[in-house]
Structures are given as C-alpha cells and as structure tokens.
C-alpha cells in the first residue's frame, strides 16, 4: 500500500486543527493511522516507519502531544517485526488501545530474571509517559522486550505530570511476572523513536516561526509594527534557518533508518543534536518576541516551547548524541 504523504498531512491538519490531545487520539483512530505499522490482517495498514512522517509532522505543527510515538510506532513496530501479540496489535489499530513504553531511556534500570520458564522484571523506570492511561506496558531489557499488564502484582506506579501537559509515572518493578521476551534490535528501535521525535520537533519549530512572524506583523511598538525593526527581522531569519535545518535533517534521519547501522546511528544522532540546539533557539526567541504573552495558555507558543523542552531530553540530549556521533564515526 502506498499513499501521498502531503495529502495525508494536509488531511490530518484539517481534522485535528481544533482538537485537544484526547480528541486528536480519537481522530487518529478514525483516520486509521494508529494501525500504520500493524499488518493488514489485524486491521492495520502494514506500512513502513517512514510512512509515519506526515502524522508526526501534523502533530508537531498543531502541538498535540499524544501516545502516537509510544503506541503506534514503538510498540506496534516491535510487535509487527516479531509477529507476536497480534491481538494487541488489533486493539491498537481498531480501538485505539494505548501502550506505554519503559526501559528505553538510559536512566531506566530494569533487568529480567529467568527461573525455568518464568521471567520476572526488577528495577525502576522514570517518567513512563502515558502509563496511567495504558493497560499494557512494553518493557525493554537486555534480555529482550516484554509485555506487562499495568495492574500486575509487583508493579508500582507513581503518577507524575510532565510540563507538556501529559501524565506519566515512575514505575518500580518488584518481581513482576511476564511472558517470554520478544527479541528485537533495541538500537534500531531507539533510532526510530529519536528520528520520530526529530520530525515532530521540526513541525513544532515551523509552527513557532510562523506564529511569531504573524505576531511581529501585528504587534505595534513605538508607532510601527514590531516586524519592521531590523533587529527583529534578523532574529526571525535566524529562527527560520534553524527550523528549515531541523526539517531537512529530520527527513534525512528518517531515510537513514533502513541503512547501515553505523550510518543510521550517526545520522540520527546528528539530527537529535541539531534539534536540541535549534529547538532551544527557536523556542526561546519565540517566547521572548511575544513578551509575557508567550507563556500564557491563550497562545500555543508556550505549549510548543514546553513540548520542545521535553523532546530535548528524551532518549538522550545533545551531549549524549554528540558523543555517540563521534564514537560511531571513529568506529566506521
């Protein structure tokens, strides 16, 4: 199956333009894109990772944080690759079931212990996004990837709110019994997730530039539009350059996913460093040029800035990915 990415993005922008995150999730289900990576036999579309790009761009430009990355890309991608958990794949594609993901962050300390045919999880995962709303947890460990029921004995969540308006949980695993693991390439899974974050972040940056340009045209200071001041024009140009650079390298990161592992790692890390630095510049300047209004709930500027700040720290920040880029380059 193939489709026009631009057409899909524009259709989603129209459907989601007035939606809040909860409504957006229902609209994504109605549009059929939650099953993007699920096989057609399970009610999905059976598409590749790259086909999620227009969805991520739309969610970024509208600043709609949803479980799409964790559920429809990471969890569904792992299960589709391993041909496991077909019932859960159908639940995602046809009913919008939410799956939370733990164990992919470097700060997570989850281990799997085997006793005969029984596997148990021990350790802790911090800020597992959407865990309070998920009935199923996907847990990554060195022994493989496990699925755990969110109400399983020994699983202790402590709900926390994130600054971008989502609910998460710090989760302790105390001998949580799980089924046999799914064997997957976790480096590939992480790289897909990072590339997806970069695409979303690029969309957020485009939105910030567009809204700030419009505000500078309308806001008057000292008898003229704010955008007529040369220093403001220079700032807007710099923001636009960062946003365009982010979009270009995010697309290259997506295209590199199917390439050689070392080349993929370098491109994905290069994209994350670019996103971290550019996102901070664009976000901070958008807020500053809007003045106090930049952090109010009436405008999306503050929400976009907060979402970019969360993305900056997800799955490794700029320092980590700069080091990874250097190491993979030396090994190549």
CORZIPE-V739430 format. One record per backbone hydrogen bond with DSSP energy under -0.5 kcal/mol. NH is the residue of the N-H (numbers start at 1). CO is the residue of the C=O. Records with the same first field share a line. If there is no record, write none. Layout:
NH->CO  CO
//
This chain:
5->3
8->4
9->5
10->6
11->7
12->8
13->9
14->10
15->11
16->12
17->13
19->16
24->20
25->21
26->22
27->23
28->24
29->25
30->26
31->27
32->28  29
33->28
34->28
35->32
36->33
42->39
43->40
44->39
45->35
46->35  38
47->36
51->48
52->49
53->50
56->52
57->53
58->54
59->55
60->56
61->57
62->58
63->60
64->59
65->63
69->66
71->67
72->67  68
73->68  69
74->69
75->70
76->71
77->73
78->74
79->75
80->76
81->77
82->78
83->79
84->79
89->85
90->86
91->87
92->88
93->89
94->90
95->91
96->91  92
97->91
100->136
102->138
108->105
109->124
111->122
113->120
115->118
118->115
119->178
120->113
121->176
122->111
123->173
124->109
125->171
128->169
129->127
130->167
131->128
133->130
134->130  131
135->98
136->98
137->148
138->100
139->137  146
140->102  138
141->144
144->141
145->182
146->139
148->137
150->135
152->149
155->152
156->154  172
157->155
158->170
160->168
162->166
165->162
168->160
169->128
170->158
171->125  169
172->156
173->123
174->154  172
175->121  173
176->121
177->175
178->119
179->147
182->145
184->182
186->184
189->185
190->186
191->187
192->188
193->189
194->190
195->191
196->192
197->193
198->194
199->195
200->196
201->197
202->198
203->199
204->200
205->201
206->202
207->203
208->204
209->205
210->206
211->207
212->208
213->209
214->210
215->211
216->212
217->213
218->214
219->215
221->224
224->221
226->219
227->216
228->225
229->226
233->229
234->230
235->231
236->232
237->233
238->234
239->235
240->236
241->237
242->238
243->239
244->240
245->241
246->242
247->243
248->244
249->245
250->246
251->247
252->248
253->249
254->250
255->251
256->252
257->253  254
258->255
259->256
264->260
265->261
266->262
267->263
268->264
269->265
270->266
271->267
272->268
273->269
274->270
275->271
276->272
277->273
278->274
279->275
280->276
281->277
282->278
283->279
284->280
285->281
286->282
287->283
288->284
289->285
290->286
291->287  288
293->290
294->291
295->292
296->293
299->296
304->300
305->301
306->302
307->303
308->304
309->305
310->306
311->307
312->308
313->309  310
314->310  311
316->313
321->317
322->318
323->319
324->320
325->321
326->322
327->323
328->324
329->325
330->326
331->327
332->328
//
